[in-house]
């Protein structure tokens, strides 16, 4: 009997271990261009999936009682660490960017788990503790994995996309700290003892112009099936990606350009036009007076 109990316990533990292993995810690409299939910016300490054991390297889990736990994984994400192969993403205020993570078997169309993109509008403020999930600003709340935001819903390790808008209250020329915070089972399990959260920390360098993906919607992005992210983009930015980054544009005109450029030219043009019209009217009046005078003299 004892042997049977132990056997059931082992099976239960094994199932629990499998559940724990499956319950993980992280950002593989902060700024992805669905049109080209290129990753143009990564998270802190990211080095792909080929040279490291990704599950141990990138998984960072919280429980309900872990409010004082560092928000960013101490091993690899405690500071900004990027290089030429794994660069920080660049974006502009108001730009929509697409962030990529893998589904890892957690598709849920009926009650999808949620994740937040958290940030501070102060470039000097860094996330410290997990409890800041409740006080930080939210750039977006996204579904983790559904049939609408994952490329191949039938495949457990398919890639999922999260389109979100870069906040407007960020200053070009500054760098800001963000956190991808996944509420793995917060909305599915009422028992706080088994709630799990996961985080990935990243930064955005804000500029007045940047590469902007031509993709206009999530449905359009998913329809680009041939450009589905694969492990290739996890090997670092490519020469094609670098060429795309060089093609920058501003999604809105600069106020300084409007104040000091075309608007002033228009005002100057209007002023000149008014002067010309006034001169023409004066010349016409003088001609009429001369004609009237000539008429009186003749009579």
Secondary structure, DSSP 4 states (H G I P E B T S, - for coil): -HHHHHHHHHHHHHHHHHHHHHS---EEEEEEETTTTEE--B-TT--TTTSS-HHHHH--EEETT-TTSBSS-HHHHSS----SSSPBEEE-TT-EEEEEEE-TT---SSS--EEEEEE-S-TT----BGGGGGTSEEEEEEESS-TTTBS-TTSTT-EEEEEEEPPTT--TT-EEEEEEEEESSTTT---GGG-EEEEEEEEEEE-SSB---S--SHHHHHH-GGG---GGGGG---HHHHHHHT--B-SS--HHHHHHTHHHHHHHHHHHHHHHHHHHHHHHHHHHHHHHHHHHHH-
